[in-house]
Each structure stands twice: as structure tokens, then as C-alpha cells.
């Protein structure tokens, strides 16, 4: 199996790539990045690309499974237009070319509450992306909608605050299904789902991620 990864250098992408490289189920792990990672592995193929010129390297997007975990924050993107480009346009275009090149399975990291009908920008954007990729008609389409993620060594103050608050409420027995999820666990769940499912449409949110793929809870 050949795995294609975008968002490979992000908080979820890093453990995802590491796990894929250590999994004998996957013979090649092909990542598409803006800057080459330090990692070196016999199974790892790195393409340093310009995502604004995807048409020029579309022929490289060939494999069996797409793992899509590309995304940014409005703080990092600066504008909604730029965040839309990174969170919607790049992942959709990549998914489209991968499908045209014969890829059968797509695994997407979306967001809890994603809905094209939402009045809020972020969940609306994620919902529209889910619908657009679904319309590509992959043989197997898998969507993960995690809530708050625990990112190793994060310096995002609001993220740290959110994790701390939800964990405090969890200890009181409140919002158990909203328990923060480590990005390492999300990466493991994505791989497990891709290996087990070969056809169909699947959406996993919050507790379902743990109970179905991590056997926790």
C-alpha cells in the first residue's frame, strides 16, 4: 500500500507519518511539503512542492490512500481568505487529483461540528470540504471530526486553556465525550480506519474515535 500525506509536518501529520513508516502494511509513504523534513527513511518519499501550483505536479499524486491533515489557524493565516486556501482549496484539489489518478481511499481530519450550514466560518468551511470530497466518490471515504486536540509542546495559549478546562470538567464527570484527544491517538485511529475499511462512507466524532479505533472508553 502506498500512503499519500498532506499536512505531514503538522501536529497530527508528524505522528501519522512516523506510524506509517513503522507499519509494514504500507510499503511507501509519500509526503508533499513546502520544506523537506529532517526525517530519513527507506520507505519515505518527499516531494517539496508549491501548493499554489498543484497542476504542475499533479502526476506525482499517485497512491492507494490519501491522509489529509492539512490546516491552519486564523491567527497563523492572518485572513479568512488565506485560511480558506489552506484548509479547503489545497486539500480539495489534492483529493481531486488523487482520485483522478486512481486512489481509492481518502482519510480526512475535519472538525467536530463541521457543517456547511453553520453560520460560523470555520465549521462551515470544514463542512463544505467534507461535502466536496464526498462528491468525488472515493470507494472509501473516512472523516474524523475530533474535538479539542492535545498537541505535543504546543505554545497556543487558548489551546492550553481549553484542554485544561475540559479536563477539569471531565474530572467532575462532565462532558466525558468531549475529553481532549492527543494527536498521536488521532493519527493511530486514522491508520487503523484506513487499514480496516475498503469501501463505504464513515464519519467518526469525539467518543466514537476512541471507542471504535482506540478501544478506549
ChimeraX attribute file (.defattr): number of C-alpha atoms within 10 A of each C-alpha:
attribute: neighborCount
match mode: 1-to-1
recipient: residues
	/A:1	13
	/A:2	18
	/A:3	25
	/A:4	26
	/A:5	26
	/A:6	22
	/A:7	24
	/A:8	24
	/A:9	21
	/A:10	16
	/A:11	22
	/A:12	25
	/A:13	23
	/A:14	17
	/A:15	19
	/A:16	26
	/A:17	26
	/A:18	17
	/A:19	16
	/A:20	22
	/A:21	19
	/A:22	12
	/A:23	11
	/A:24	11
	/A:25	13
	/A:26	17
	/A:27	16
	/A:28	20
	/A:29	22
	/A:30	23
	/A:31	24
	/A:32	22
	/A:33	18
	/A:34	13
	/A:35	12
	/A:36	13
	/A:37	13
	/A:38	5
	/A:39	10
	/A:40	9
	/A:41	11
	/A:42	9
	/A:43	16
	/A:44	18
	/A:45	14
	/A:46	17
	/A:47	16
	/A:48	13
	/A:49	16
	/A:50	14
	/A:51	19
	/A:52	11
	/A:53	9
	/A:54	16
	/A:55	12
	/A:56	11
	/A:57	13
	/A:58	16
	/A:59	12
	/A:60	15
	/A:61	25
	/A:62	19
	/A:63	20
	/A:64	19
	/A:65	26
	/A:66	26
	/A:67	27
	/A:68	25
	/A:69	24
	/A:70	22
	/A:71	20
	/A:72	16
	/A:73	14
	/A:74	13
	/A:75	9
	/A:76	9
	/A:77	16
	/A:78	10
	/A:79	11
	/A:80	14
	/A:81	11
	/A:82	16
	/A:83	20
	/A:84	20
	/A:85	17
	/A:86	20
	/A:87	22
	/A:88	20
	/A:89	16
	/A:90	19
	/A:91	22
	/A:92	20
	/A:93	17
	/A:94	22
	/A:95	26
	/A:96	20
	/A:97	19
	/A:98	25
	/A:99	24
	/A:100	16
	/A:101	16
	/A:102	14
	/A:103	23
	/A:104	19
	/A:105	26
	/A:106	25
	/A:107	23
	/A:108	22
	/A:109	23
	/A:110	26
	/A:111	21
	/A:112	18
	/A:113	16
	/A:114	20
	/A:115	20
	/A:116	18
	/A:117	11
	/A:118	15
	/A:119	9
	/A:120	11
	/A:121	14
	/A:122	21
	/A:123	19
	/A:124	17
	/A:125	21
	/A:126	24
	/A:127	21
	/A:128	19
	/A:129	23
	/A:130	24
	/A:131	12
	/A:132	16
	/A:133	20
	/A:134	17
	/A:135	10
	/A:136	14
	/A:137	16
	/A:138	22
	/A:139	16
	/A:140	19
	/A:141	25
	/A:142	24
	/A:143	22
	/A:144	23
	/A:145	20
	/A:146	24
	/A:147	18
	/A:148	20
	/A:149	20
	/A:150	20
	/A:151	19
	/A:152	11
	/A:153	7
	/A:154	10
	/A:155	9
	/A:156	9
	/A:157	8
	/A:158	9
	/A:159	15
	/A:160	15
	/A:161	11
	/A:162	15
	/A:163	17
	/A:164	13
	/A:165	11
	/A:166	18
	/A:167	18
	/A:168	14
	/A:169	14
	/A:170	16
	/A:171	11
	/A:172	10
	/A:173	9
	/A:174	13
	/A:175	13
	/A:176	16
	/A:177	14
	/A:178	18
	/A:179	22
	/A:180	21
	/A:181	19
	/A:182	16
	/A:183	22
	/A:184	20
	/A:185	18
	/A:186	25
	/A:187	23
	/A:188	17
	/A:189	21
	/A:190	22
	/A:191	21
	/A:192	14
	/A:193	19
	/A:194	20
	/A:195	14
	/A:196	9
	/A:197	15
	/A:198	14
	/A:199	14
	/A:200	12
	/A:201	15
	/A:202	13
	/A:203	15
	/A:204	22
	/A:205	18
	/A:206	20
	/A:207	19
	/A:208	18
	/A:209	23
	/A:210	19
	/A:211	12
	/A:212	14
	/A:213	18
	/A:214	15
	/A:215	10
	/A:216	10
	/A:217	11
